[in-house]
Amino acid sequence: MLRVNPEIYEALEKWAADEFRSVNGQLEWAIEKALKESGRMPKKHSSTPDENPEK
């Protein structure tokens, strides 16, 4: 659960609607963008353990 000031939530809701996203989708997008811009985005693994089993 995320607690957000009602005025901020209303602005977020409008922003999301303007970009054809849900509020959740807009939050995810904004967080991901901030992580990338700050250089804090976790690096994705190129493969999962099942794809490259050790022999």
N, CA, C and O atoms as a CHARMM CRD file, in Angstrom:
* protein
*
  220
    1    1 MET  N      0.84100  -1.17700   0.00000 PROA 1      0.00000
    2    1 MET  CA     0.00000   0.00000   0.00000 PROA 1      0.00000
    3    1 MET  C      0.88400   1.23800   0.00000 PROA 1      0.00000
    4    1 MET  O      1.92000   1.27700   0.66400 PROA 1      0.00000
    5    2 LEU  N      0.47600   2.21400  -0.72800 PROA 2      0.00000
    6    2 LEU  CA     1.20600   3.46900  -0.82000 PROA 2      0.00000
    7    2 LEU  C      0.28200   4.59500  -0.38200 PROA 2      0.00000
    8    2 LEU  O     -0.82800   4.73600  -0.89600 PROA 2      0.00000
    9    3 ARG  N      0.74500   5.38400   0.56000 PROA 3      0.00000
   10    3 ARG  CA    -0.04200   6.53900   1.00800 PROA 3      0.00000
   11    3 ARG  C      0.42500   7.76400   0.25200 PROA 3      0.00000
   12    3 ARG  O      1.61200   8.08900   0.23100 PROA 3      0.00000
   13    4 VAL  N     -0.52900   8.43900  -0.36800 PROA 4      0.00000
   14    4 VAL  CA    -0.21900   9.62100  -1.16500 PROA 4      0.00000
   15    4 VAL  C     -1.21600  10.71000  -0.81400 PROA 4      0.00000
   16    4 VAL  O     -2.40900  10.45200  -0.65200 PROA 4      0.00000
   17    5 ASN  N     -0.71600  11.91800  -0.70200 PROA 5      0.00000
   18    5 ASN  CA    -1.56600  13.07400  -0.47200 PROA 5      0.00000
   19    5 ASN  C     -2.64500  13.10600  -1.55700 PROA 5      0.00000
   20    5 ASN  O     -2.32900  12.92500  -2.73300 PROA 5      0.00000
   21    6 PRO  N     -3.90800  13.33100  -1.19200 PROA 6      0.00000
   22    6 PRO  CA    -4.99800  13.31600  -2.19100 PROA 6      0.00000
   23    6 PRO  C     -4.77700  14.25800  -3.37300 PROA 6      0.00000
   24    6 PRO  O     -5.12700  13.91200  -4.50100 PROA 6      0.00000
   25    7 GLU  N     -4.20700  15.43400  -3.13900 PROA 7      0.00000
   26    7 GLU  CA    -3.95500  16.36500  -4.24900 PROA 7      0.00000
   27    7 GLU  C     -2.89600  15.80200  -5.20200 PROA 7      0.00000
   28    7 GLU  O     -3.00900  15.95000  -6.41900 PROA 7      0.00000
   29    8 ILE  N     -1.87800  15.16400  -4.64900 PROA 8      0.00000
   30    8 ILE  CA    -0.83900  14.54600  -5.48000 PROA 8      0.00000
   31    8 ILE  C     -1.43500  13.38100  -6.25400 PROA 8      0.00000
   32    8 ILE  O     -1.12700  13.19600  -7.43100 PROA 8      0.00000
   33    9 TYR  N     -2.28900  12.59100  -5.60000 PROA 9      0.00000
   34    9 TYR  CA    -2.90900  11.45400  -6.28300 PROA 9      0.00000
   35    9 TYR  C     -3.77000  11.92200  -7.45100 PROA 9      0.00000
   36    9 TYR  O     -3.74200  11.31500  -8.52200 PROA 9      0.00000
   37   10 GLU  N     -4.52900  12.98900  -7.25600 PROA 10     0.00000
   38   10 GLU  CA    -5.36800  13.51700  -8.33500 PROA 10     0.00000
   39   10 GLU  C     -4.52000  13.96800  -9.52000 PROA 10     0.00000
   40   10 GLU  O     -4.87700  13.72500 -10.67300 PROA 10     0.00000
   41   11 ALA  N     -3.38600  14.63200  -9.23200 PROA 11     0.00000
   42   11 ALA  CA    -2.49200  15.06800 -10.30500 PROA 11     0.00000
   43   11 ALA  C     -1.90000  13.85500 -11.01700 PROA 11     0.00000
   44   11 ALA  O     -1.78300  13.84700 -12.24200 PROA 11     0.00000
   45   12 LEU  N     -1.53100  12.83800 -10.25600 PROA 12     0.00000
   46   12 LEU  CA    -0.98400  11.61000 -10.82300 PROA 12     0.00000
   47   12 LEU  C     -2.02400  10.90000 -11.68400 PROA 12     0.00000
   48   12 LEU  O     -1.70800  10.39000 -12.75800 PROA 12     0.00000
   49   13 GLU  N     -3.24900  10.87300 -11.21000 PROA 13     0.00000
   50   13 GLU  CA    -4.34600  10.24900 -11.95600 PROA 13     0.00000
   51   13 GLU  C     -4.54300  10.94400 -13.30800 PROA 13     0.00000
   52   13 GLU  O     -4.71600  10.28200 -14.33100 PROA 13     0.00000
   53   14 LYS  N     -4.51600  12.27200 -13.30300 PROA 14     0.00000
   54   14 LYS  CA    -4.68600  13.02200 -14.55000 PROA 14     0.00000
   55   14 LYS  C     -3.50100  12.77600 -15.48500 PROA 14     0.00000
   56   14 LYS  O     -3.68700  12.56700 -16.68400 PROA 14     0.00000
   57   15 TRP  N     -2.29100  12.80200 -14.94200 PROA 15     0.00000
   58   15 TRP  CA    -1.09000  12.55300 -15.73600 PROA 15     0.00000
   59   15 TRP  C     -1.16500  11.17500 -16.38500 PROA 15     0.00000
   60   15 TRP  O     -0.87400  11.02600 -17.57200 PROA 15     0.00000
   61   16 ALA  N     -1.55500  10.17400 -15.60700 PROA 16     0.00000
   62   16 ALA  CA    -1.67600   8.80500 -16.12800 PROA 16     0.00000
   63   16 ALA  C     -2.71600   8.75100 -17.24600 PROA 16     0.00000
   64   16 ALA  O     -2.47300   8.15400 -18.29500 PROA 16     0.00000
   65   17 ALA  N     -3.86100   9.36800 -17.02400 PROA 17     0.00000
   66   17 ALA  CA    -4.92000   9.36500 -18.03500 PROA 17     0.00000
   67   17 ALA  C     -4.45800  10.05500 -19.32300 PROA 17     0.00000
   68   17 ALA  O     -4.76900   9.60400 -20.42500 PROA 17     0.00000
   69   18 ASP  N     -3.71900  11.14600 -19.16900 PROA 18     0.00000
   70   18 ASP  CA    -3.20800  11.87800 -20.34200 PROA 18     0.00000
   71   18 ASP  C     -2.27600  11.01000 -21.18100 PROA 18     0.00000
   72   18 ASP  O     -2.16000  11.21400 -22.39000 PROA 18     0.00000
   73   19 GLU  N     -1.61800  10.05100 -20.55500 PROA 19     0.00000
   74   19 GLU  CA    -0.66600   9.18400 -21.25500 PROA 19     0.00000
   75   19 GLU  C     -1.21400   7.76600 -21.45500 PROA 19     0.00000
   76   19 GLU  O     -0.47000   6.84100 -21.78300 PROA 19     0.00000
   77   20 PHE  N     -2.52900   7.61200 -21.25100 PROA 20     0.00000
   78   20 PHE  CA    -3.21600   6.33200 -21.46200 PROA 20     0.00000
   79   20 PHE  C     -2.61500   5.20600 -20.62800 PROA 20     0.00000
   80   20 PHE  O     -2.45200   4.08400 -21.10600 PROA 20     0.00000
   81   21 ARG  N     -2.28900   5.52000 -19.37400 PROA 21     0.00000
   82   21 ARG  CA    -1.77500   4.52500 -18.43900 PROA 21     0.00000
   83   21 ARG  C     -2.65600   4.49400 -17.21300 PROA 21     0.00000
   84   21 ARG  O     -3.40200   5.43400 -16.93900 PROA 21     0.00000
   85   22 SER  N     -2.56100   3.39500 -16.47300 PROA 22     0.00000
   86   22 SER  CA    -3.18900   3.33300 -15.16600 PROA 22     0.00000
   87   22 SER  C     -2.29700   4.11500 -14.20500 PROA 22     0.00000
   88   22 SER  O     -1.15400   4.43200 -14.53400 PROA 22     0.00000
   89   23 VAL  N     -2.81600   4.42300 -13.02200 PROA 23     0.00000
   90   23 VAL  CA    -2.00200   5.09300 -12.01300 PROA 23     0.00000
   91   23 VAL  C     -0.81300   4.20000 -11.66400 PROA 23     0.00000
   92   23 VAL  O      0.31200   4.68600 -11.54200 PROA 23     0.00000
   93   24 ASN  N     -1.05400   2.90700 -11.50300 PROA 24     0.00000
   94   24 ASN  CA     0.02900   1.97700 -11.19700 PROA 24     0.00000
   95   24 ASN  C      1.08100   1.98000 -12.30900 PROA 24     0.00000
   96   24 ASN  O      2.28000   2.02200 -12.03200 PROA 24     0.00000
   97   25 GLY  N      0.63700   1.93700 -13.55100 PROA 25     0.00000
   98   25 GLY  CA     1.55400   1.96100 -14.68500 PROA 25     0.00000
   99   25 GLY  C      2.35400   3.25600 -14.73500 PROA 25     0.00000
  100   25 GLY  O      3.54000   3.24800 -15.06200 PROA 25     0.00000
  101   26 GLN  N      1.70300   4.35900 -14.41100 PROA 26     0.00000
  102   26 GLN  CA     2.39300   5.65300 -14.42000 PROA 26     0.00000
  103   26 GLN  C      3.45000   5.69700 -13.32200 PROA 26     0.00000
  104   26 GLN  O      4.55500   6.19300 -13.54200 PROA 26     0.00000
  105   27 LEU  N      3.11700   5.18300 -12.14800 PROA 27     0.00000
  106   27 LEU  CA     4.09200   5.13600 -11.05300 PROA 27     0.00000
  107   27 LEU  C      5.28100   4.26900 -11.42800 PROA 27     0.00000
  108   27 LEU  O      6.42900   4.64700 -11.19500 PROA 27     0.00000
  109   28 GLU  N      5.01000   3.10400 -12.01000 PROA 28     0.00000
  110   28 GLU  CA     6.09100   2.21200 -12.43400 PROA 28     0.00000
  111   28 GLU  C      6.98900   2.90100 -13.45800 PROA 28     0.00000
  112   28 GLU  O      8.21400   2.82900 -13.36200 PROA 28     0.00000
  113   29 TRP  N      6.38600   3.56000 -14.42500 PROA 29     0.00000
  114   29 TRP  CA     7.14400   4.26400 -15.46100 PROA 29     0.00000
  115   29 TRP  C      8.01700   5.35800 -14.84100 PROA 29     0.00000
  116   29 TRP  O      9.19700   5.47600 -15.17200 PROA 29     0.00000
  117   30 ALA  N      7.43500   6.15800 -13.93900 PROA 30     0.00000
  118   30 ALA  CA     8.16900   7.26200 -13.32800 PROA 30     0.00000
  119   30 ALA  C      9.31700   6.75200 -12.45400 PROA 30     0.00000
  120   30 ALA  O     10.40300   7.33000 -12.44800 PROA 30     0.00000
  121   31 ILE  N      9.07000   5.67400 -11.72200 PROA 31     0.00000
  122   31 ILE  CA    10.11500   5.10500 -10.87200 PROA 31     0.00000
  123   31 ILE  C     11.24100   4.53500 -11.72900 PROA 31     0.00000
  124   31 ILE  O     12.41600   4.76600 -11.44200 PROA 31     0.00000
  125   32 GLU  N     10.89300   3.79600 -12.77500 PROA 32     0.00000
  126   32 GLU  CA    11.90300   3.22800 -13.65800 PROA 32     0.00000
  127   32 GLU  C     12.73800   4.33300 -14.30700 PROA 32     0.00000
  128   32 GLU  O     13.96000   4.22300 -14.39600 PROA 32     0.00000
  129   33 LYS  N     12.07200   5.39800 -14.75900 PROA 33     0.00000
  130   33 LYS  CA    12.77600   6.52500 -15.37900 PROA 33     0.00000
  131   33 LYS  C     13.74200   7.15900 -14.37800 PROA 33     0.00000
  132   33 LYS  O     14.88900   7.44500 -14.72200 PROA 33     0.00000
  133   34 ALA  N     13.29300   7.37900 -13.15900 PROA 34     0.00000
  134   34 ALA  CA    14.15600   7.97200 -12.13600 PROA 34     0.00000
  135   34 ALA  C     15.34300   7.06700 -11.81600 PROA 34     0.00000
  136   34 ALA  O     16.45800   7.55100 -11.62500 PROA 34     0.00000
  137   35 LEU  N     15.11100   5.75600 -11.75600 PROA 35     0.00000
  138   35 LEU  CA    16.20200   4.81500 -11.49500 PROA 35     0.00000
  139   35 LEU  C     17.24100   4.84800 -12.61100 PROA 35     0.00000
  140   35 LEU  O     18.44300   4.85300 -12.34700 PROA 35     0.00000
  141   36 LYS  N     16.77200   4.87100 -13.86300 PROA 36     0.00000
  142   36 LYS  CA    17.69700   4.92400 -14.99600 PROA 36     0.00000
  143   36 LYS  C     18.49600   6.22600 -14.99200 PROA 36     0.00000
  144   36 LYS  O     19.71300   6.21400 -15.17700 PROA 36     0.00000
  145   37 GLU  N     17.80700   7.34500 -14.78100 PROA 37     0.00000
  146   37 GLU  CA    18.47900   8.64700 -14.80800 PROA 37     0.00000
  147   37 GLU  C     19.49700   8.79900 -13.67800 PROA 37     0.00000
  148   37 GLU  O     20.48300   9.52200 -13.82500 PROA 37     0.00000
  149   38 SER  N     19.26500   8.12800 -12.56600 PROA 38     0.00000
  150   38 SER  CA    20.18400   8.23100 -11.42900 PROA 38     0.00000
  151   38 SER  C     21.27900   7.17600 -11.47000 PROA 38     0.00000
  152   38 SER  O     22.16800   7.15800 -10.61900 PROA 38     0.00000
  153   39 GLY  N     21.20800   6.29000 -12.47600 PROA 39     0.00000
  154   39 GLY  CA    22.19900   5.22100 -12.58300 PROA 39     0.00000
  155   39 GLY  C     21.99600   4.13100 -11.54400 PROA 39     0.00000
  156   39 GLY  O     22.93800   3.41100 -11.21300 PROA 39     0.00000
  157   40 ARG  N     20.79700   4.00000 -11.03100 PROA 40     0.00000
  158   40 ARG  CA    20.50200   3.00900  -9.99600 PROA 40     0.00000
  159   40 ARG  C     19.62300   1.85500 -10.48400 PROA 40     0.00000
  160   40 ARG  O     19.18700   1.02400  -9.68700 PROA 40     0.00000
  161   41 MET  N     19.36600   1.80400 -11.77500 PROA 41     0.00000
  162   41 MET  CA    18.53200   0.73200 -12.32600 PROA 41     0.00000
  163   41 MET  C     19.29100  -0.58100 -12.25100 PROA 41     0.00000
  164   41 MET  O     20.41000  -0.67600 -12.75700 PROA 41     0.00000
  165   42 PRO  N     18.70100  -1.59700 -11.62700 PROA 42     0.00000
  166   42 PRO  CA    19.38800  -2.89700 -11.55900 PROA 42     0.00000
  167   42 PRO  C     19.63700  -3.44300 -12.96000 PROA 42     0.00000
  168   42 PRO  O     18.80000  -3.30300 -13.85200 PROA 42     0.00000
  169   43 LYS  N     20.77600  -4.05600 -13.13900 PROA 43     0.00000
  170   43 LYS  CA    21.10400  -4.66100 -14.42800 PROA 43     0.00000
  171   43 LYS  C     20.33300  -5.96200 -14.58200 PROA 43     0.00000
  172   43 LYS  O     20.19800  -6.73300 -13.63200 PROA 43     0.00000
  173   44 LYS  N     19.83100  -6.19600 -15.77900 PROA 44     0.00000
  174   44 LYS  CA    19.10300  -7.42900 -16.06300 PROA 44     0.00000
  175   44 LYS  C     20.09700  -8.53800 -16.33400 PROA 44     0.00000
  176   44 LYS  O     21.14400  -8.30900 -16.93900 PROA 44     0.00000
  177   45 HSD  N     19.77300  -9.73600 -15.89000 PROA 45     0.00000
  178   45 HSD  CA    20.62300 -10.89400 -16.17400 PROA 45     0.00000
  179   45 HSD  C     20.38100 -11.33200 -17.60800 PROA 45     0.00000
  180   45 HSD  O     19.25000 -11.29400 -18.09200 PROA 45     0.00000
  181   46 SER  N     21.44700 -11.75100 -18.29000 PROA 46     0.00000
  182   46 SER  CA    21.32100 -12.14700 -19.69300 PROA 46     0.00000
  183   46 SER  C     20.63800 -13.49100 -19.85000 PROA 46     0.00000
  184   46 SER  O     20.09100 -13.78800 -20.91100 PROA 46     0.00000
  185   47 SER  N     20.66400 -14.32100 -18.78900 PROA 47     0.00000
  186   47 SER  CA    19.99000 -15.61400 -18.87100 PROA 47     0.00000
  187   47 SER  C     19.59500 -16.06900 -17.48000 PROA 47     0.00000
  188   47 SER  O     20.13300 -15.60800 -16.47300 PROA 47     0.00000
  189   48 THR  N     18.65200 -16.97400 -17.45200 PROA 48     0.00000
  190   48 THR  CA    18.23800 -17.54000 -16.17900 PROA 48     0.00000
  191   48 THR  C     19.01600 -18.82900 -15.96600 PROA 48     0.00000
  192   48 THR  O     19.53900 -19.39200 -16.92800 PROA 48     0.00000
  193   49 PRO  N     19.10600 -19.30500 -14.74400 PROA 49     0.00000
  194   49 PRO  CA    19.85300 -20.55500 -14.49100 PROA 49     0.00000
  195   49 PRO  C     19.37000 -21.72800 -15.34400 PROA 49     0.00000
  196   49 PRO  O     20.17600 -22.57800 -15.72100 PROA 49     0.00000
  197   50 ASP  N     18.07500 -21.79300 -15.65600 PROA 50     0.00000
  198   50 ASP  CA    17.55400 -22.89300 -16.44600 PROA 50     0.00000
  199   50 ASP  C     18.02900 -22.84000 -17.89600 PROA 50     0.00000
  200   50 ASP  O     18.12200 -23.87500 -18.55500 PROA 50     0.00000
  201   51 GLU  N     18.33300 -21.63500 -18.39900 PROA 51     0.00000
  202   51 GLU  CA    18.74000 -21.49700 -19.78300 PROA 51     0.00000
  203   51 GLU  C     20.20300 -21.88200 -19.99300 PROA 51     0.00000
  204   51 GLU  O     20.57300 -22.33400 -21.07600 PROA 51     0.00000
  205   52 ASN  N     21.03100 -21.70700 -18.97500 PROA 52     0.00000
  206   52 ASN  CA    22.44700 -22.01900 -19.06900 PROA 52     0.00000
  207   52 ASN  C     22.88100 -22.88000 -17.90300 PROA 52     0.00000
  208   52 ASN  O     23.63300 -22.41800 -17.04600 PROA 52     0.00000
  209   53 PRO  N     22.42700 -24.12000 -17.85000 PROA 53     0.00000
  210   53 PRO  CA    22.81200 -24.95700 -16.70900 PROA 53     0.00000
  211   53 PRO  C     24.29700 -25.26300 -16.75700 PROA 53     0.00000
  212   53 PRO  O     24.87000 -25.48800 -17.82300 PROA 53     0.00000
  213   54 GLU  N     24.90500 -25.26800 -15.58400 PROA 54     0.00000
  214   54 GLU  CA    26.33100 -25.63000 -15.50300 PROA 54     0.00000
  215   54 GLU  C     26.47500 -27.12000 -15.71400 PROA 54     0.00000
  216   54 GLU  O     25.65000 -27.89700 -15.23500 PROA 54     0.00000
  217   55 LYS  N     27.51500 -27.53000 -16.42800 PROA 55     0.00000
  218   55 LYS  CA    27.72500 -28.95200 -16.70900 PROA 55     0.00000
  219   55 LYS  C     28.93000 -29.45700 -15.99900 PROA 55     0.00000
  220   55 LYS  O     29.26700 -30.63500 -16.11500 PROA 55     0.00000
